[in-house]
Amino acid sequence: MVSEPVTEGIRGRYFDGRSTRPLNVIVSLDAASLLISGECDARWTSDSVSISERLGRTQRKILLPDAGFIEVPDSPLWDALPQQWGRSGLHLAWLEAHWRHVLTCLVGIVVACAVFYVYALPWVATRVAEQIPVAWVSQLSQGTLDLLDRLYVAPSKLPAARQKQLAEAFAQWAPPDAAALPYRLHFRNGVGIGPNAFAMPSGDIVITDQLVALAKDDKEILGVLAHELGHLQKRHAIRQLMQSAMLAVAANVFLGDMGDVTGSAAALMNLRYSRDFEREADDYAIRMMRLNHTDPNRLAAMLERLDPEGAKAGADESSYFATHPITAERIKRLQERALGEGGLD
């Protein structure tokens, strides 16, 4: 036996979940069912549908089990219906009426996200990076080196004797860490990248002929190599990879699947870590140069020659969205750390 309708005559628009065309219907309700009539006739049991919560004066939606829904005007009827059908609701309406609670929760979420971003994420990424098998890292780095050889660099034109001289000079430098990771030095002609040097997580450090030619003395070159060794010792490449992946996941959780927007948000947030890694590598180079009786100003001079425009910029011009600390800031830090040091060459 069908229960007597509680109410009827509510006009709505029915979307069947398969077509974007709405159907004009009349909604009727009883204690156990929802019925529609008009351009479409259908019935659903009360336990298979739900009512969207009230938010301001927006239209309400009756959500149906087949991905369809019915849009209906707001009415006190919908507020009572969930309780009548044995379900609680109106959480959004409660939040709307208690906006101070919402604001407090929002502030708490922002603080939690900031703590995660500044402290938790780097810590987790570092711990994960330490556990990645060496074989995986070596395979990834070898693929990167092969790609560079195909597209951006060529075999070095430096004489073998000159390469050996620089490699042996750097090998004689004592590292500031007792348990320093091993490295392999590669010389390349940077036809596509110019004066440059970079370290890969496998321990491969690449330096271009153009950077060697730009240096005024070998200790400037060794200072650059110490900086790259700092990237290697601190596992910056793997940590950056881990943090990028975790930020992308976090951006998807908070922003939803928004394609390029989500990716861009993660990339922007990751820039801070890039700048921190550069500072860490500079600090490592300073320690290593001091330990080996070399003035860190040698590295500062090399940076100024590598990026003369950046060296002229004021420290206050540093942008949050810069990939690295501006060269002027790095040079200033190197010079400040070198002041008052005796016995440096």
Helices and strands as residue ranges (DSSP letters): E 5-15, E 23-30, E 33-38, E 42-45, G 46-48, E 50-51, E 60-63, E 69-72, H 76-84, H 91-97, H 99-115, I 116-120, H 121-131, H 134-151, E 154-155, H 160-171, E 184-189, E 197-199, E 204-208, H 209-214, H 218-233, H 236-255, H 260-291, H 297-306, H 308-312, G 315-317, H 327-338
